């Protein structure tokens, strides 16, 4: 075997007589030609190998089949009488030849050619095995005579030949039995006649198959009753033992099969109605887990299917068509099961027949059908559950719904939904909002809306008229405020009477007041903020019905008073402030009722999808289910990346309720000047290197010794400290006085940038996430005589507005801003340079800070400068941000919190200083 190449192709060269046929084995180096008798040991041993060439596999299977035919005495003289050939072949033998040809065929030899090759090999093996010398003519008893003839050779007595032939056949029977398959698999075949089906019974017939060749199959009755040379099943003696072992394992999975094990010949058992129910409910699945298939006949169909149909729930004797106003809290919808046979829905009478059936087999439409218990339960309890309109809309948009199993146990499963006629109008209206004609711009609006702003107004008007909420998530600077003012005026013109409440950060109160006064002159606006706040005169006869502006802090304190007003609209500006649904601010906002809700934000997802859930669940309660259900059904699978289709389904669900446009989108803001972003790689001073390496060494020693809770805090402290060292040694050492120049390349670069900006009469925004670092920059700029101002979280509202006015007027060219306090809501288009002194974990936060300058109204090119210290954690953050930008519209990481979960080795790799 070792010198014959079986991994290459093999070719059989037939001859006359067949015993002189030759098998050629080839590889890249040589070809070995063996007479058929010499080739047989090679072919029989190759049968057990998996790396043989397909041609070797075909010849090997044919050789083994030939040996079995010889052992069984199935050979006869050829027509010429000079040789033996396989035959006569019964129907089973012919089937085996055909199956072998199909099973072992390959690209070069298929179909009839493969079957002809198998028969040639059978004849060659038959002619080679039962003889030791050439024969001449045929004898009377099927045996070719040795009395001389065309083949020539010595004569031998017929009786001598018979005895030698019998001895040789005995030896080959023993050898052939060793080559017969012993390892088997089992399966169960379902059978039933008309009388059995009427009684609700079926039979289970045990089948046995070759583990290596599933086409070699027989009923267990043959395996257990046929023995020795006359056996037709083609299995070795040990196959019965292995079949019983497999049956015992199957009985462990489904105990009803113990009845088969109790039989002397485990051939078949009859299942009554209860046992058939058990097979359908538990047996099929349990047996499949053990590798045992249950095979059903075509005549006994299992073609019943169930579909969840979503439609309006009956509300009384008269059913009205769905109108827009019916998407209210009073309207209810329901999921109902509709069963179908071969895809054709069952009538109510057929559903009743199925529900009342006493047996798990039923005659429907003239044919017997197996009825799974789950299907029968769905026929009996057709109403699954009722849902609120928003939940119905969600299911209509995705086409799927999470439904509990029919038996009430286990976990919910995702089920396809067919949308009824009552919801199609609403679904089509939501899906086609982008293509419908825009609504008329309100006459009271003193502005010309851009096309995309008019589309946004139309979209908001459609959703709010349906009683649904919305999230307008355009990039900062694309005019979300003016679009919302237009919506207020549109609803007033359509007959709405209540006022609009705008909840926003304190820094945006002045901006809202100015925008309403500019674009909707005559519309009353009041602030509900400060010590003199009041809500008197807003509603009732002669009520103002204009805008009320308040802050998130005031709303949290006075939400009970605000909840007493009949608001037409409630608007959450910079809605990411309520991304934590457990916060008191988010809970207070949810407690304020209104006819419709609109969320405005440039960053709908800052860290994870649960934040998006919080915003949309406030705007349209119930759309995404409960928070826990959302994590299980949507966020978990999407964030893990294991179910790609989930992301597409989720996009289909939220697309009608979330509108996001970017400045870079075609046709959105073509007049915006170019924006250039530059990363400035910087080094550390010697002082910073010493501080950095010492802090890493000391912190990692404590982290590696700490328990889990303490460790998390230590990791956050390490990350914060390293970022402070990268900024400036004085920042980390908390030095508020002393020399600053020459200790940080960031400060040196900032001096260079400011020198250029001021000479060119430009203006610059400088962002840092640390107030302490901004204070150091203030001190440095003051010593250098650079005019500047600093906005942070503690700056009073009026002073913020004054700072914005001074900067826009060109009075102060340098504006220092805390990233959290000044990164949203401000219009600072006077700036043509934006500097990020340090990096935040989320690219969306940096981008919206940059958008203070790069927004509609900007006429000069904007240059964005990002400072990055090489070899430090800042460089790692920059790499993370580059990867995150591609995910900004879907799932973002958890920033610093995620890094606390890193192992010690990974953490050390992240923070270790790399020399350049």
Secondary structure as the mmCIF struct_conf table of DSSP 4:
data_model
#
loop_
_struct_conf.conf_type_id
_struct_conf.id
_struct_conf.beg_label_comp_id
_struct_conf.beg_label_asym_id
_struct_conf.beg_label_seq_id
_struct_conf.end_label_comp_id
_struct_conf.end_label_asym_id
_struct_conf.end_label_seq_id
TURN_TY1_P TURN_TY1_P1 UNK A 2 UNK A 3
BEND BEND1 UNK A 4 UNK A 4
BEND BEND2 UNK A 7 UNK A 8
STRN STRN1 UNK A 10 UNK A 13
BEND BEND3 UNK A 16 UNK A 17
HELX_RH_3T_P HELX_RH_3T_P1 UNK A 18 UNK A 20
STRN STRN2 UNK A 22 UNK A 26
BEND BEND4 UNK A 28 UNK A 29
STRN STRN3 UNK A 31 UNK A 35
HELX_RH_AL_P HELX_RH_AL_P1 UNK A 36 UNK A 46
TURN_TY1_P TURN_TY1_P2 UNK A 47 UNK A 48
BEND BEND5 UNK A 50 UNK A 52
HELX_RH_AL_P HELX_RH_AL_P2 UNK A 54 UNK A 71
TURN_TY1_P TURN_TY1_P3 UNK A 72 UNK A 73
STRN STRN4 UNK A 75 UNK A 77
TURN_TY1_P TURN_TY1_P4 UNK A 79 UNK A 80
BEND BEND6 UNK A 81 UNK A 83
STRN STRN5 UNK A 84 UNK A 86
HELX_RH_AL_P HELX_RH_AL_P3 UNK A 91 UNK A 104
STRN STRN6 UNK A 106 UNK A 106
TURN_TY1_P TURN_TY1_P5 UNK A 107 UNK A 108
STRN STRN7 UNK A 109 UNK A 109
HELX_RH_AL_P HELX_RH_AL_P4 UNK A 111 UNK A 129
TURN_TY1_P TURN_TY1_P6 UNK A 130 UNK A 130
BEND BEND7 UNK A 132 UNK A 133
STRN STRN8 UNK A 137 UNK A 138
TURN_TY1_P TURN_TY1_P7 UNK A 140 UNK A 141
BEND BEND8 UNK A 142 UNK A 143
STRN STRN9 UNK A 144 UNK A 145
BEND BEND9 UNK A 147 UNK A 147
TURN_TY1_P TURN_TY1_P8 UNK A 150 UNK A 151
HELX_RH_AL_P HELX_RH_AL_P5 UNK A 158 UNK A 179
BEND BEND10 UNK A 180 UNK A 180
STRN STRN10 UNK A 181 UNK A 181
STRN STRN11 UNK A 184 UNK A 191
HELX_RH_AL_P HELX_RH_AL_P6 UNK A 194 UNK A 198
TURN_TY1_P TURN_TY1_P9 UNK A 199 UNK A 200
STRN STRN12 UNK A 202 UNK A 210
BEND BEND11 UNK A 211 UNK A 212
TURN_TY1_P TURN_TY1_P10 UNK A 214 UNK A 215
BEND BEND12 UNK A 216 UNK A 216
STRN STRN13 UNK A 217 UNK A 219
HELX_RH_AL_P HELX_RH_AL_P7 UNK A 220 UNK A 225
HELX_RH_3T_P HELX_RH_3T_P2 UNK A 228 UNK A 230
BEND BEND13 UNK A 233 UNK A 233
STRN STRN14 UNK A 235 UNK A 235
TURN_TY1_P TURN_TY1_P11 UNK A 237 UNK A 238
HELX_RH_AL_P HELX_RH_AL_P8 UNK A 239 UNK A 253
BEND BEND14 UNK A 254 UNK A 254
HELX_RH_3T_P HELX_RH_3T_P3 UNK A 255 UNK A 257
HELX_RH_AL_P HELX_RH_AL_P9 UNK A 258 UNK A 261
TURN_TY1_P TURN_TY1_P12 UNK A 262 UNK A 262
BEND BEND15 UNK A 263 UNK A 265
STRN STRN15 UNK A 268 UNK A 271
HELX_RH_AL_P HELX_RH_AL_P10 UNK A 273 UNK A 278
HELX_RH_PI_P HELX_RH_PI_P1 UNK A 279 UNK A 283
HELX_RH_AL_P HELX_RH_AL_P11 UNK A 284 UNK A 289
TURN_TY1_P TURN_TY1_P13 UNK A 290 UNK A 291
STRN STRN16 UNK A 294 UNK A 295
TURN_TY1_P TURN_TY1_P14 UNK A 298 UNK A 299
BEND BEND16 UNK A 300 UNK A 300
STRN STRN17 UNK A 301 UNK A 301
STRN STRN18 UNK A 304 UNK A 312
HELX_LH_PP_P HELX_LH_PP_P1 UNK A 313 UNK A 314
BEND BEND17 UNK A 316 UNK A 318
HELX_LH_PP_P HELX_LH_PP_P2 UNK A 319 UNK A 322
HELX_RH_3T_P HELX_RH_3T_P4 UNK A 324 UNK A 326
BEND BEND18 UNK A 328 UNK A 328
TURN_TY1_P TURN_TY1_P15 UNK A 329 UNK A 330
STRN STRN19 UNK A 332 UNK A 341
TURN_TY1_P TURN_TY1_P16 UNK A 342 UNK A 343
STRN STRN20 UNK A 344 UNK A 345
HELX_LH_PP_P HELX_LH_PP_P3 UNK A 346 UNK A 347
HELX_RH_AL_P HELX_RH_AL_P12 UNK A 348 UNK A 355
TURN_TY1_P TURN_TY1_P17 UNK A 356 UNK A 356
BEND BEND19 UNK A 358 UNK A 360
STRN STRN21 UNK A 361 UNK A 364
TURN_TY1_P TURN_TY1_P18 UNK A 365 UNK A 366
STRN STRN22 UNK A 367 UNK A 370
HELX_RH_AL_P HELX_RH_AL_P13 UNK A 373 UNK A 380
BEND BEND20 UNK A 381 UNK A 381
STRN STRN23 UNK A 383 UNK A 388
HELX_RH_AL_P HELX_RH_AL_P14 UNK A 389 UNK A 398
BEND BEND21 UNK A 399 UNK A 399
STRN STRN24 UNK A 400 UNK A 403
TURN_TY1_P TURN_TY1_P19 UNK A 406 UNK A 407
BEND BEND22 UNK A 408 UNK A 408
BEND BEND23 UNK A 410 UNK A 410
STRN STRN25 UNK A 413 UNK A 419
HELX_LH_PP_P HELX_LH_PP_P4 UNK A 420 UNK A 420
HELX_RH_AL_P HELX_RH_AL_P15 UNK A 421 UNK A 431
TURN_TY1_P TURN_TY1_P20 UNK A 432 UNK A 432
HELX_RH_3T_P HELX_RH_3T_P5 UNK A 433 UNK A 435
BEND BEND24 UNK A 436 UNK A 436
HELX_LH_PP_P HELX_LH_PP_P5 UNK A 437 UNK A 442
TURN_TY1_P TURN_TY1_P21 UNK A 443 UNK A 444
BEND BEND25 UNK A 447 UNK A 447
HELX_RH_AL_P HELX_RH_AL_P16 UNK A 451 UNK A 465
TURN_TY1_P TURN_TY1_P22 UNK A 466 UNK A 467
STRN STRN26 UNK A 470 UNK A 472
HELX_LH_PP_P HELX_LH_PP_P6 UNK A 474 UNK A 475
TURN_TY1_P TURN_TY1_P23 UNK A 476 UNK A 477
BEND BEND26 UNK A 478 UNK A 478
HELX_RH_AL_P HELX_RH_AL_P17 UNK A 480 UNK A 493
TURN_TY1_P TURN_TY1_P24 UNK A 494 UNK A 495
BEND BEND27 UNK A 498 UNK A 498
STRN STRN27 UNK A 500 UNK A 504
HELX_RH_3T_P HELX_RH_3T_P6 UNK A 506 UNK A 508
HELX_RH_AL_P HELX_RH_AL_P18 UNK A 509 UNK A 519
BEND BEND28 UNK A 520 UNK A 520
TURN_TY1_P TURN_TY1_P25 UNK A 521 UNK A 522
STRN STRN28 UNK A 525 UNK A 527
BEND BEND29 UNK A 530 UNK A 530
TURN_TY1_P TURN_TY1_P26 UNK A 531 UNK A 532
TURN_TY1_P TURN_TY1_P27 UNK A 536 UNK A 537
BEND BEND30 UNK A 538 UNK A 540
TURN_TY1_P TURN_TY1_P28 UNK A 541 UNK A 542
BEND BEND31 UNK A 546 UNK A 546
STRN STRN29 UNK A 547 UNK A 551
HELX_RH_AL_P HELX_RH_AL_P19 UNK A 552 UNK A 557
BEND BEND32 UNK A 558 UNK A 558
HELX_RH_AL_P HELX_RH_AL_P20 UNK A 559 UNK A 563
TURN_TY1_P TURN_TY1_P29 UNK A 564 UNK A 564
BEND BEND33 UNK A 565 UNK A 565
STRN STRN30 UNK A 567 UNK A 573
TURN_TY1_P TURN_TY1_P30 UNK A 574 UNK A 574
HELX_RH_3T_P HELX_RH_3T_P7 UNK A 575 UNK A 578
TURN_TY1_P TURN_TY1_P31 UNK A 581 UNK A 582
BEND BEND34 UNK A 583 UNK A 583
HELX_RH_AL_P HELX_RH_AL_P21 UNK A 584 UNK A 590
TURN_TY1_P TURN_TY1_P32 UNK A 591 UNK A 591
BEND BEND35 UNK A 592 UNK A 592
STRN STRN31 UNK A 594 UNK A 600
BEND BEND36 UNK A 602 UNK A 602
BEND BEND37 UNK A 604 UNK A 604
BEND BEND38 UNK A 606 UNK A 607
HELX_RH_AL_P HELX_RH_AL_P22 UNK A 609 UNK A 619
BEND BEND39 UNK A 620 UNK A 620
TURN_TY1_P TURN_TY1_P33 UNK A 621 UNK A 624
HELX_RH_AL_P HELX_RH_AL_P23 UNK A 627 UNK A 630
HELX_RH_PI_P HELX_RH_PI_P2 UNK A 631 UNK A 635
HELX_RH_AL_P HELX_RH_AL_P24 UNK A 636 UNK A 640
TURN_TY1_P TURN_TY1_P34 UNK A 641 UNK A 641
BEND BEND40 UNK A 642 UNK A 642
HELX_RH_AL_P HELX_RH_AL_P25 UNK A 644 UNK A 655
TURN_TY1_P TURN_TY1_P35 UNK A 656 UNK A 657
STRN STRN32 UNK A 658 UNK A 659
TURN_TY1_P TURN_TY1_P36 UNK A 663 UNK A 664
BEND BEND41 UNK A 665 UNK A 665
TURN_TY1_P TURN_TY1_P37 UNK A 666 UNK A 668
BEND BEND42 UNK A 669 UNK A 669
TURN_TY1_P TURN_TY1_P38 UNK A 670 UNK A 671
BEND BEND43 UNK A 672 UNK A 672
HELX_LH_PP_P HELX_LH_PP_P7 UNK A 673 UNK A 674
STRN STRN33 UNK A 675 UNK A 682
HELX_LH_PP_P HELX_LH_PP_P8 UNK A 683 UNK A 685
HELX_RH_AL_P HELX_RH_AL_P26 UNK A 686 UNK A 705
BEND BEND44 UNK A 706 UNK A 706
HELX_RH_AL_P HELX_RH_AL_P27 UNK A 708 UNK A 727
HELX_RH_AL_P HELX_RH_AL_P28 UNK A 729 UNK A 733
TURN_TY1_P TURN_TY1_P39 UNK A 734 UNK A 734
BEND BEND45 UNK A 737 UNK A 738
TURN_TY1_P TURN_TY1_P40 UNK A 741 UNK A 742
BEND BEND46 UNK A 743 UNK A 743
HELX_RH_AL_P HELX_RH_AL_P29 UNK A 745 UNK A 759
TURN_TY1_P TURN_TY1_P41 UNK A 760 UNK A 761
STRN STRN34 UNK A 764 UNK A 768
BEND BEND47 UNK A 769 UNK A 769
HELX_RH_AL_P HELX_RH_AL_P30 UNK A 771 UNK A 784
TURN_TY1_P TURN_TY1_P42 UNK A 785 UNK A 785
STRN STRN35 UNK A 788 UNK A 791
TURN_TY1_P TURN_TY1_P43 UNK A 793 UNK A 794
BEND BEND48 UNK A 795 UNK A 795
HELX_RH_AL_P HELX_RH_AL_P31 UNK A 797 UNK A 808
TURN_TY1_P TURN_TY1_P44 UNK A 809 UNK A 810
BEND BEND49 UNK A 811 UNK A 811
BEND BEND50 UNK A 813 UNK A 813
STRN STRN36 UNK A 814 UNK A 818
HELX_RH_AL_P HELX_RH_AL_P32 UNK A 819 UNK A 822
BEND BEND51 UNK A 823 UNK A 825
TURN_TY1_P TURN_TY1_P45 UNK A 829 UNK A 830
BEND BEND52 UNK A 832 UNK A 832
STRN STRN37 UNK A 833 UNK A 836
BEND BEND53 UNK A 837 UNK A 838
BEND BEND54 UNK A 841 UNK A 841
HELX_RH_AL_P HELX_RH_AL_P33 UNK A 843 UNK A 850
TURN_TY1_P TURN_TY1_P46 UNK A 851 UNK A 853
BEND BEND55 UNK A 854 UNK A 855
TURN_TY1_P TURN_TY1_P47 UNK A 856 UNK A 857
BEND BEND56 UNK A 860 UNK A 860
STRN STRN38 UNK A 862 UNK A 869
TURN_TY1_P TURN_TY1_P48 UNK A 870 UNK A 871
BEND BEND57 UNK A 872 UNK A 872
HELX_RH_AL_P HELX_RH_AL_P34 UNK A 873 UNK A 885
TURN_TY1_P TURN_TY1_P49 UNK A 886 UNK A 889
BEND BEND58 UNK A 890 UNK A 890
TURN_TY1_P TURN_TY1_P50 UNK A 895 UNK A 895
HELX_RH_AL_P HELX_RH_AL_P35 UNK A 896 UNK A 899
TURN_TY1_P TURN_TY1_P51 UNK A 900 UNK A 901
BEND BEND59 UNK A 902 UNK A 902
HELX_RH_AL_P HELX_RH_AL_P36 UNK A 904 UNK A 911
BEND BEND60 UNK A 912 UNK A 912
#
